[in-house]
Amino acid sequence: MSFRPFQFLKRMLPSGLYWRSLMIIVLPMVMLQAFVTYVFMERHWQMVTEALSRSAVADIAMLLSEYEQDPGEAAANRIAAQASEFLEMSVAFLPDEKLPETNTGYEGLLDRSLADEIRLRIAKPFWIDGERYDDYVDIRIAYDGGVMRALPLRSHVYAANSHIFIVWMVAASIVLVIVALLFLRNQIRPIERLAEAAEDFGMGRDVENFKPQGASEVRRAAIAFMQMRSRIRAQIEQRTAMLAGVSHDLRTPLTRFKLQLAMLKDGPEIEELRNDVREMERMLDDYLDFVRGDPSEISQMTDLGELLKEIQFDSQRKGHTVTLELHGALELPLRRNAFKRCLTNIIDNAGKYAGEVWVTAIRDEGDIDIIVDDNGAGIPDEQLEEVFRPFYRLDEARNLDEGGTGLGLAIARDIARGHGGDIQLARSPMGGLRAVIHVPV
């Protein structure tokens, strides 16, 4: 398997808009400050240290030159006193001494800068130790007859206060991050509210308190969402009103048929006609329910466990054997009547074509699954998805729609999706069919 750096980087990056925006704003600024700090500090240390080293070596060269012009103990004491008073440097002239044999190689910035200046200005053998003392640098220079030892303050030959600049840059970066955090939080919150409102509307929940907020682009998106919501609601209301009129117009002739049949004498042919009229009424109810849905019902906090117990009791009264198991907190916003119809359709049809039905409701983090298993004949694997199509009817003995209109499972899935969930069918471990109703909380 080949390594793809861009895909790996994409997986490592945060997925949320808030953290991505924060990275886009803060990361380049922090990297730029780090780069500027590095370049500036490197140049600053080098320039300042070279200047300080040049000055310190010039002082040492002057003192050595003065001693060489008038060597002796008295001159050495006088020069040492002057160096201590005016240059804050400890100087000693050591006759008959030799330079230490050890040599560090002068790889550091301080040692290298001092060594270059001594070679240039004094041109005598020398030895430097910048590590032995914390506050001083040990510099020794050989002259005819001995060694001059100078201990200048480290701060006089090396830029030691550069940490102030680093502290300032770090503080500026922290302030930048805090400002970005607060600013982005306020900018991302309206987007999160818009996403939550869209999700709630897709699940059939009330989003009346939603108002456009945030930047102009986010407000435009929020206004577009509210206009879309109004158009959808108006379309649903118009369709509902039209279907109510169609229902009234179709039921009128059916009512006349029933009245006319009631006036006729009883007989096998008359009873068949009455059954046909009842079948037409029931089919008409199924068609209208499928097209109309339940747009007028308001979502309310519902205890799904209590709802399933009601359905279990109703199904057992019809002669079905239903076993119910509940796991976890099962309260969530639902259009109760619509969702009850969804569950009743699935459970009652399972009971009709199987000897036993097992219903399990499980809450897993933010989702709830209602699993309906039975020990019936089931349906072929290639038709597990086809049965969701409206008016689809199985040729085999088992049909998931009790009325035979082919709308039972389509209505159930439509209700589940109206709550932001879905229904999936599979083979059951009990030998029959398994229906999983998934609902987000």
C-alpha positions as CSV (number, residue, x, y, z in Angstrom):
1,M,0.0,0.0,0.0
2,S,1.6,3.3,-1.1
3,F,1.8,6.2,1.2
4,R,-0.2,9.2,0.2
5,P,0.9,12.3,2.2
6,F,-2.0,14.5,1.1
7,Q,-4.6,12.0,2.2
8,F,-2.8,11.4,5.4
9,L,-2.7,15.1,6.1
10,K,-6.4,15.4,5.2
11,R,-7.3,12.7,7.8
12,M,-5.2,14.5,10.4
13,L,-6.8,17.9,9.9
14,P,-9.9,18.8,11.9
15,S,-13.2,18.3,10.2
16,G,-15.1,21.2,11.9
17,L,-15.3,24.6,10.3
18,Y,-14.4,26.3,13.6
19,W,-11.0,24.5,14.0
20,R,-10.2,24.7,10.3
21,S,-10.9,28.5,10.3
22,L,-8.8,28.9,13.4
23,M,-5.9,27.0,11.7
24,I,-6.2,29.1,8.6
25,I,-6.0,32.4,10.6
26,V,-3.6,31.5,13.5
27,L,-1.2,29.0,12.0
28,P,0.2,31.3,9.2
29,M,0.6,34.1,11.8
30,V,2.4,31.9,14.3
31,M,4.6,30.4,11.6
32,L,5.5,33.9,10.3
33,Q,6.3,35.1,13.8
34,A,8.4,32.1,14.5
35,F,10.3,32.6,11.3
36,V,10.8,36.3,11.9
37,T,11.9,35.6,15.4
38,Y,14.4,33.0,14.3
39,V,15.8,35.2,11.6
40,F,15.9,38.3,13.7
41,M,17.3,36.6,16.8
42,E,20.0,34.9,14.7
43,R,21.0,38.1,13.1
44,H,20.6,40.1,16.4
45,W,22.7,37.7,18.4
46,Q,25.4,37.7,15.7
47,M,25.6,41.5,15.2
48,V,25.3,42.5,18.8
49,T,27.7,39.8,20.0
50,E,30.3,40.8,17.3
51,A,30.0,44.4,18.3
52,L,30.4,43.6,22.0
53,S,33.3,41.2,21.3
54,R,35.0,43.9,19.2
55,S,34.7,46.4,22.0
56,A,35.9,44.0,24.7
57,V,38.9,42.8,22.6
58,A,39.8,46.5,21.8
59,D,39.9,47.2,25.6
60,I,42.0,44.1,26.2
61,A,44.4,45.1,23.3
62,M,44.7,48.6,24.8
63,L,45.5,47.2,28.3
64,L,48.0,44.7,26.9
65,S,49.7,47.4,24.8
66,E,50.0,49.7,27.8
67,Y,51.6,46.9,29.9
68,E,54.0,46.0,27.1
69,Q,55.2,49.6,26.9
70,D,56.0,49.6,30.7
71,P,56.2,46.1,32.0
72,G,56.5,45.4,35.7
73,E,54.5,44.7,38.8
74,A,53.6,48.4,39.5
75,A,52.3,48.8,35.9
76,A,50.3,45.5,36.2
77,N,48.6,46.7,39.5
78,R,47.8,50.1,38.0
79,I,46.4,48.6,34.8
80,A,44.3,46.1,36.8
81,A,42.9,48.8,39.0
82,Q,42.0,51.0,36.0
83,A,40.3,48.0,34.2
84,S,38.3,47.2,37.3
85,E,37.2,50.8,37.9
86,F,36.4,51.9,34.3
87,L,35.8,48.7,32.3
88,E,34.4,46.4,35.0
89,M,36.9,43.8,33.9
90,S,39.3,41.7,36.1
91,V,42.8,41.8,34.6
92,A,45.9,40.0,35.8
93,F,49.4,39.7,34.3
94,L,51.0,36.4,35.1
95,P,54.8,36.3,34.3
96,D,56.3,33.0,33.4
97,E,52.8,31.5,32.9
98,K,51.8,29.5,29.8
99,L,48.5,29.1,28.0
100,P,46.4,26.0,28.9
101,E,46.9,23.2,26.5
102,T,43.1,22.3,26.2
103,N,41.2,24.0,23.4
104,T,37.5,23.9,22.8
105,G,37.7,24.6,19.1
106,Y,35.7,27.9,19.5
107,E,32.5,26.5,17.9
108,G,30.1,28.6,19.8
109,L,29.0,32.1,18.6
110,L,30.7,33.8,21.6
111,D,34.0,31.9,21.4
112,R,34.1,32.2,17.6
113,S,33.4,36.0,17.7
114,L,36.1,36.6,20.3
115,A,38.6,34.4,18.6
116,D,38.2,36.3,15.3
117,E,38.6,39.7,17.0
118,I,41.7,38.6,18.9
119,R,43.3,37.2,15.8
120,L,42.5,40.5,14.0
121,R,43.5,43.1,16.7
122,I,46.1,41.4,18.9
123,A,47.6,38.6,16.7
124,K,49.0,36.7,19.6
125,P,48.4,33.2,20.9
126,F,45.3,33.1,23.0
127,W,42.9,30.8,24.9
128,I,39.2,31.3,25.6
129,D,36.8,29.5,28.1
130,G,33.2,30.7,28.0
131,E,31.8,27.8,30.0
132,R,33.7,27.8,33.3
133,Y,32.0,30.9,34.9
134,D,28.4,31.9,34.7
135,D,29.0,35.7,34.7
136,Y,32.5,36.0,33.2
137,V,34.4,34.9,30.2
138,D,38.0,33.7,30.7
139,I,40.3,35.1,28.1
140,R,44.1,34.5,28.2
141,I,46.6,36.0,25.8
142,A,50.3,35.1,25.6
143,Y,52.9,37.9,25.5
144,D,56.7,37.8,25.8
145,G,57.4,36.5,29.2
146,G,54.0,35.5,30.5
147,V,50.2,35.5,30.1
148,M,47.6,38.2,30.4
149,R,44.4,36.9,31.9
150,A,41.2,39.0,31.5
151,L,37.8,38.2,32.9
152,P,35.2,40.6,31.3
153,L,31.6,40.3,32.2
154,R,29.6,38.0,30.0
155,S,27.0,40.7,29.4
156,H,29.8,42.9,28.0
157,V,30.8,40.4,25.3
158,Y,27.5,38.6,24.6
159,A,23.9,39.6,23.8
160,A,22.3,38.1,26.9
161,N,18.9,39.9,27.0
162,S,17.4,38.6,23.8
163,H,14.9,36.5,25.7
164,I,12.8,39.7,26.1
165,F,12.1,39.7,22.4
166,I,11.1,36.0,22.6
167,V,8.7,36.7,25.5
168,W,7.2,39.6,23.6
169,M,6.7,37.4,20.5
170,V,5.1,34.6,22.5
171,A,2.8,37.0,24.3
172,A,1.7,38.5,21.0
173,S,1.0,35.0,19.6
174,I,-1.1,34.1,22.7
175,V,-3.1,37.3,22.4
176,L,-3.7,36.6,18.7
177,V,-4.9,33.1,19.5
178,I,-7.3,34.3,22.2
179,V,-8.7,37.0,19.9
180,A,-9.1,34.5,17.1
181,L,-10.8,32.0,19.4
182,L,-13.4,34.6,20.6
183,F,-14.0,36.1,17.2
184,L,-14.4,32.8,15.4
185,R,-16.6,31.4,18.1
186,N,-19.1,34.2,17.5
187,Q,-18.8,33.7,13.7
188,I,-19.3,30.0,13.7
189,R,-22.2,29.9,16.2
190,P,-24.8,31.2,13.6
191,I,-23.7,28.6,11.1
192,E,-24.1,25.8,13.8
193,R,-27.6,27.2,14.6
194,L,-28.5,27.2,10.9
195,A,-27.3,23.5,10.6
196,E,-29.3,22.6,13.7
197,A,-32.4,24.3,12.4
198,A,-32.1,22.5,9.1
199,E,-31.7,19.1,10.9
200,D,-34.7,19.8,13.1
201,F,-36.8,20.8,10.2
202,G,-35.8,17.6,8.3
203,M,-36.8,15.6,11.4
204,G,-40.2,17.3,11.5
205,R,-39.4,19.3,14.6
206,D,-40.5,22.9,15.4
207,V,-37.9,25.5,14.5
208,E,-40.0,28.6,15.1
209,N,-37.5,30.4,17.3
210,F,-34.8,30.4,14.6
211,K,-33.6,33.8,13.5
212,P,-31.0,34.9,11.0
213,Q,-27.7,35.9,12.7
214,G,-24.1,36.3,12.0
215,A,-22.2,37.6,8.9
216,S,-24.1,38.7,5.8
217,E,-23.5,35.5,3.9
218,V,-24.8,33.4,6.8
219,R,-27.8,35.7,7.1
220,R,-28.5,35.2,3.4
221,A,-28.3,31.4,3.8
222,A,-30.6,31.6,6.9
223,I,-33.1,33.7,5.1
224,A,-33.1,31.3,2.1
225,F,-33.7,28.4,4.5
226,M,-36.6,30.2,6.1
227,Q,-38.1,31.0,2.7
228,M,-37.6,27.4,1.6
229,R,-39.3,26.2,4.8
230,S,-42.3,28.5,4.2
231,R,-42.6,27.3,0.6
232,I,-42.5,23.6,1.7
233,R,-45.1,24.2,4.4
234,A,-47.4,26.1,1.9
235,Q,-47.0,23.3,-0.6
236,I,-47.9,20.7,2.0
237,E,-50.9,22.7,3.2
238,Q,-52.1,23.2,-0.4
239,R,-51.7,19.5,-1.2
240,T,-53.5,18.6,2.0
241,A,-56.4,20.9,1.2
242,M,-56.5,19.4,-2.3
243,L,-56.5,15.9,-1.0
244,A,-59.2,16.7,1.4
245,G,-61.4,17.8,-1.5
246,V,-60.5,14.7,-3.5
247,S,-61.3,12.6,-0.5
248,H,-64.7,14.2,-0.1
249,D,-65.5,13.9,-3.8
250,L,-64.5,10.2,-3.9
251,R,-66.4,9.3,-0.8
252,T,-69.6,10.8,-2.0
253,P,-70.3,8.2,-4.8
254,L,-69.1,5.5,-2.4
255,T,-71.6,6.6,0.1
256,R,-74.3,6.5,-2.5
257,F,-73.2,3.0,-3.4
258,K,-73.5,1.9,0.2
259,L,-77.0,3.4,0.5
260,Q,-78.2,1.7,-2.6
261,L,-76.7,-1.6,-1.5
262,A,-78.4,-1.2,1.9
263,M,-81.8,-0.9,0.1
264,L,-81.3,-4.1,-1.8
265,K,-82.1,-7.6,-0.5
266,D,-79.3,-9.6,1.1
267,G,-77.6,-12.1,-1.2
268,P,-74.2,-13.5,-2.2
269,E,-73.8,-11.0,-5.0
270,I,-74.9,-8.1,-2.8
271,E,-72.4,-9.1,0.0
272,E,-69.6,-9.2,-2.6
273,L,-70.5,-5.7,-3.8
274,R,-70.4,-4.5,-0.2
275,N,-67.0,-6.0,0.3
276,D,-65.8,-4.3,-2.8
277,V,-67.0,-1.0,-1.5
278,R,-65.4,-1.5,1.8
279,E,-62.2,-2.5,0.0
280,M,-62.3,0.7,-2.1
281,E,-62.8,2.8,1.0
282,R,-59.9,1.2,2.7
283,M,-57.6,1.5,-0.3
284,L,-58.7,5.2,-0.7
285,D,-57.6,5.8,3.0
286,D,-54.3,4.1,2.3
287,Y,-53.6,6.2,-0.8
288,L,-54.5,9.4,1.0
289,D,-52.5,8.6,4.0
290,F,-49.4,7.8,1.9
291,V,-49.6,11.1,-0.1
292,R,-50.8,13.3,2.8
293,G,-48.5,12.0,5.6
294,D,-48.9,13.8,8.9
295,P,-47.9,17.4,8.3
296,S,-50.2,18.9,10.9
297,E,-48.9,16.9,13.8
298,I,-46.4,18.7,16.1
299,S,-43.3,17.0,17.5
300,Q,-43.4,16.5,21.2
301,M,-41.1,14.8,23.7
302,T,-42.2,11.1,23.7
303,D,-41.2,8.1,25.8
304,L,-40.6,5.5,23.1
305,G,-40.7,2.7,25.7
306,E,-44.3,3.6,26.7
307,L,-45.3,3.9,23.0
308,L,-43.9,0.4,22.3
309,K,-45.7,-1.0,25.2
310,E,-49.0,0.4,23.8
311,I,-48.3,-1.2,20.4
312,Q,-47.4,-4.5,22.1
313,F,-50.7,-4.5,24.0
314,D,-52.7,-3.7,20.8
315,S,-50.8,-6.3,18.8
316,Q,-51.4,-9.0,21.5
317,R,-55.1,-8.2,21.5
318,K,-55.1,-9.1,17.8
319,G,-53.6,-12.5,18.7
320,H,-49.9,-11.8,18.0
321,T,-47.1,-13.0,20.3
322,V,-44.8,-10.0,20.9
323,T,-41.8,-9.9,23.2
324,L,-40.5,-6.4,24.1
325,E,-37.0,-5.4,25.4
326,L,-36.0,-1.8,26.3
327,H,-32.5,-0.6,26.8
328,G,-31.3,2.9,27.8
329,A,-33.1,6.2,27.9
330,L,-35.7,6.3,25.1
331,E,-37.1,9.8,25.3
332,L,-36.9,11.9,22.1
333,P,-39.0,14.4,20.1
334,L,-41.5,12.5,17.8
335,R,-44.7,13.1,15.9
336,R,-46.3,10.5,18.2
337,N,-49.3,9.4,16.2
338,A,-47.3,9.1,12.9
339,F,-44.5,7.2,14.5
340,K,-46.9,4.9,16.2
341,R,-48.4,4.1,12.9
342,C,-44.9,3.3,11.5
343,L,-44.1,0.9,14.3
344,T,-47.6,-0.6,14.3
345,N,-47.4,-1.3,10.6
346,I,-44.0,-3.1,11.0
347,I,-44.9,-5.1,14.2
348,D,-48.4,-6.1,13.2
349,N,-47.3,-7.3,9.8
350,A,-44.5,-9.3,11.4
351,G,-47.1,-10.8,13.8
352,K,-49.4,-11.7,10.9
353,Y,-46.9,-13.7,9.0
354,A,-44.9,-15.2,11.9
355,G,-45.5,-17.2,15.1
356,E,-43.5,-14.9,17.3
357,V,-42.2,-11.3,17.2
358,W,-39.3,-9.9,19.2
359,V,-39.0,-6.1,19.5
360,T,-35.9,-4.5,21.0
361,A,-35.3,-0.8,21.5
362,I,-31.7,0.3,22.1
363,R,-30.1,3.7,22.6
364,D,-26.6,4.0,21.4
365,E,-25.0,7.4,22.0
366,G,-27.2,9.9,20.0
367,D,-29.3,7.3,18.1
368,I,-32.1,4.9,18.8
369,D,-32.6,1.6,17.0
370,I,-35.9,-0.4,17.1
371,I,-35.2,-3.9,16.0
372,V,-38.2,-6.1,15.0
373,D,-37.4,-9.8,14.5
374,D,-39.8,-12.6,13.6
375,N,-39.6,-16.3,12.8
376,G,-41.7,-16.2,9.7
377,A,-40.9,-17.0,6.1
378,G,-39.1,-13.7,5.4
379,I,-38.7,-12.3,2.0
380,P,-36.0,-12.9,-0.7
381,D,-32.8,-11.0,-0.4
382,E,-33.1,-9.4,-3.8
383,Q,-36.5,-7.9,-2.8
384,L,-35.3,-6.4,0.6
385,E,-35.1,-2.9,-1.0
386,E,-37.8,-3.3,-3.7
387,V,-40.5,-3.7,-1.1
388,F,-40.1,0.0,-0.1
389,R,-41.4,1.1,-3.5
390,P,-45.0,2.4,-3.4
391,F,-47.6,-0.1,-4.7
392,Y,-45.0,-2.9,-4.8
393,R,-46.5,-6.2,-3.9
394,L,-44.8,-9.5,-3.3
395,D,-45.8,-12.5,-5.4
396,E,-45.1,-14.9,-2.5
397,A,-47.4,-15.7,0.4
398,R,-45.9,-13.0,2.6
399,N,-46.9,-9.4,1.9
400,L,-45.8,-6.6,4.3
401,D,-48.9,-4.6,3.6
402,E,-51.9,-6.0,5.4
403,G,-54.4,-4.3,3.1
404,G,-52.8,-5.5,-0.1
405,T,-52.3,-2.0,-1.6
406,G,-48.5,-2.2,-1.5
407,L,-48.1,1.0,0.6
408,G,-47.5,-0.3,4.1
409,L,-43.8,-0.4,4.1
410,A,-43.5,2.7,2.0
411,I,-45.6,4.6,4.5
412,A,-43.5,3.3,7.4
413,R,-40.2,4.4,5.7
414,D,-41.6,7.8,4.8
415,I,-42.5,8.4,8.4
416,A,-39.1,7.2,9.6
417,R,-37.3,9.4,7.1
418,G,-39.6,12.3,8.1
419,H,-38.0,12.0,11.6
420,G,-34.5,12.0,10.1
421,G,-34.1,8.2,10.3
422,D,-34.6,5.2,8.1
423,I,-35.7,1.6,7.9
424,Q,-33.5,-1.3,6.7
425,L,-34.5,-4.9,6.2
426,A,-32.3,-8.0,6.6
427,R,-32.5,-11.7,7.5
428,S,-33.3,-12.2,11.1
429,P,-31.3,-14.5,13.4
430,M,-34.7,-15.9,14.4
431,G,-35.2,-17.3,10.9
432,G,-37.5,-14.7,9.4
433,L,-37.3,-11.0,8.7
434,R,-35.5,-8.3,10.6
435,A,-36.6,-4.6,10.3
436,V,-34.4,-2.0,11.9
437,I,-36.0,1.4,12.5
438,H,-33.2,3.9,13.0
439,V,-34.0,7.3,14.6
440,P,-31.5,10.1,15.6
441,V,-32.2,11.8,18.9
